[in-house]
């Protein structure tokens, strides 16, 4: 026990006596210090004493698409941690191809009495979807917040990255490197984030390279948000003479690198590739991926704050909170190749 106290004290940066007071539920310990000791317990893998286990303030549902794309687990982790700090228990519900639909998962969570629901990249982002499902949910008294996507038909708080600004950042970076044939690999056109990325891309191409939207239209290729989708889209763009490809996700960007290599081209010497998300571990790819970083931490925390305000009876503004992304330059972009 003494050795364990010493380990926890070292991890938390406090004395063994302070650790002992926290573990025994004694008064006289600052809240921040108590939280540091509890965090040290968790990090070192020790079980919290029963008396220290928090009573949950309630369940909060989190509905995400499939977890194959690393950005969704990253968002889920941020949201889960923020909810836990506020005393709520997150319930993760994941959509999978051929599995439960968003509506089915929503019904399941409502039946379990969740205090609220956070939707990530759900049907609210699909311009062809029926938005009355969200009105019906509000009619049941269940507050919710929507991430990545926007619809003026839905009265709720939205949280999104600035997709238009993201594409302009990417185009500006590539144009500064001398690229004039820049392609955009994106998902299906019916999704709001895709439409916004196209707007930002075309605006950037017009500002930096003088291309009118109708001229840059041929430089846009729609596909799936997967590695294979990125590979197919980038292959088509490279065959049209693009020396740089901006992708709507990091997974698509990895597919773009594969497409270039299959054509005997080097990244970044012959083709530059820019991703979107800055997913975990993406800095360790070969080459390390230049990408647009989604502000996952800020977006996740904002979603939780907005939801808990709604749960607490103080409705958050029914508008969109837009967060500025950041260009992260690594090794997959370089100067445009010399014309041969």
C-alpha positions, 0 to 999 in steps of 0.5 A: 500500500505504501508503494502504491501511495508513493506511485500515486503521489509522484504521478499527481505531484502531491505528498503521500499524506494528501493522497491518503486524505483523498483516498479516505474521503477526508476534508481539507483538500482543494478540488483541483488537487483531489481531481489530480489524485483521482486522475493519477489513480486512473492513469496508473490503472488503480481502481477507485475506492467505492466511496470516491466513485461519482454518481452519474448525473445522467446518460448522454447519447453520442451517435457517430458514423462508423469508427473506421475514420480515426477522426470520429473516435477522436471526437468521441473521446473529447466529448466523452471526457467533457461529459464525464467531467460534468458528471454525465455518463456518455453512451456511444452509439455507432452506425455501421453499414447494414446495422442500426440506422440513426433513427433506430439508435435515437429511439434506443437512447430515448427509451433509455432516458438519456438527458440529451443527444449529440449527433456527429456527421448525421442526417442533419448534414444530408441535404436530401434527408427529412429534417422533421425527425429532429422536430419530433425528437424535440417534441419528446423533450430531448435536447440535442446538438449537431456536429458537422453539418447545418440545416436552417430547418432545424432549431438547435445548436450546431458545431462545425469547422469552417470548411470554406476557410479550410479549402482556401488555406489548402489552395493558398499553400499549394499555389504558393508552392507553384501549383496551378493544376490543383484538384479536389477529392471530396465526398458525395455532393449532397452533404453540407460539408462537401458543398462548403468545401467546394465553395471554399476551393473554388473561391481559393482557385479564383483568388489565387489562380484566377480560375472562374468556378466553371473552370475549376469545376473539372478539377473536382472529383466526388467519391467516398470518404475512404482510402479507396475513395481517395485513391479513385478520385486522386487517380482521376485528377492526376490523369487530368494533369493535377500536380496537387490534390486536396482531400476531404479527409486524411483517409482519402489523402492516404488513398491519393498517395497510393494512387500517385505511387501506382502511376509511378509518381513520387509524393511530394516530388511529382504530386503534392497531397493535402488531407483534412482532419489531422487524425491521430497518428497521421503525422507518422505516415510516409511521407508525413501528411500535410493536412488541415487540422480540425479543432476537435478539442474546441468543437467537442467541448463546445458541443458538450457546453451547448448541450448541458445548457439545454439540459439545464434549461438555459437554451443555447443559441439555435445557430451555428458555432463555426471553428477555424481550422489550421494548416499543418505543413508536413512532408506530403507537399512540395514545390510544383514539378518543373514542366517536362 
